[in-house]
Amino acid sequence: SRTIEDVGRTRWMLIGGGLEAVFGFLVLAVYHIPIVLLVVMLALSFSAFAAIPIMRNLGSELFPTEFRGFASGVVMTGDRLSSAIGLLLTPLLFAGNDVVRLFSFYGLLGIIGVLVAYFPVMRKYKIEKVSLEDIQEQILELDRA
């Protein structure tokens, strides 16, 4: 998408993940006001859908071409397992209508995701406007050093 390329994939992912965390915690302040909660939930959904596709694609792009197909399968398996675990945990976290526990957990997950994406990947590799082969070379050079 043109917007993603203009902003940059990594920045877009950080913005989406950061907003997901912020709106997750904002739910805690407004969950008793239905119309405001609706707006916050829409913003939370947009933020998540802004970050998640980029993370899925980026996860498989960082692997060398020799086993990128296998790595893409592993990344998607992890994604599907995470979704299944989320579906199992949500009712447990929401037991007794405990909104605070549920959205505190989601907010913390957003923060952890941003930190994991930023520190190990984005600070180490230059991946904006760079071909996959150039990213692979960066990874191989850093591994050799």
Secondary structure as the mmCIF struct_conf table of DSSP 4:
data_model
#
loop_
_struct_conf.conf_type_id
_struct_conf.id
_struct_conf.beg_label_comp_id
_struct_conf.beg_label_asym_id
_struct_conf.beg_label_seq_id
_struct_conf.end_label_comp_id
_struct_conf.end_label_asym_id
_struct_conf.end_label_seq_id
HELX_RH_AL_P HELX_RH_AL_P1 ARG A 2 VAL A 7
HELX_RH_AL_P HELX_RH_AL_P2 ARG A 9 VAL A 30
TURN_TY1_P TURN_TY1_P1 TYR A 31 HIS A 32
BEND BEND1 ILE A 33 ILE A 33
HELX_RH_AL_P HELX_RH_AL_P3 PRO A 34 GLU A 61
TURN_TY1_P TURN_TY1_P2 LEU A 62 LEU A 62
BEND BEND2 PHE A 63 PHE A 63
HELX_RH_3T_P HELX_RH_3T_P1 THR A 65 PHE A 67
HELX_RH_AL_P HELX_RH_AL_P4 ARG A 68 LEU A 93
TURN_TY1_P TURN_TY1_P3 PHE A 94 GLY A 96
BEND BEND3 ASN A 97 ASN A 97
HELX_RH_AL_P HELX_RH_AL_P5 VAL A 99 VAL A 116
HELX_RH_PI_P HELX_RH_PI_P1 ALA A 117 MET A 122
TURN_TY1_P TURN_TY1_P4 ARG A 123 LYS A 124
TURN_TY1_P TURN_TY1_P5 GLU A 128 LYS A 129
HELX_RH_AL_P HELX_RH_AL_P6 LEU A 132 ARG A 144
#
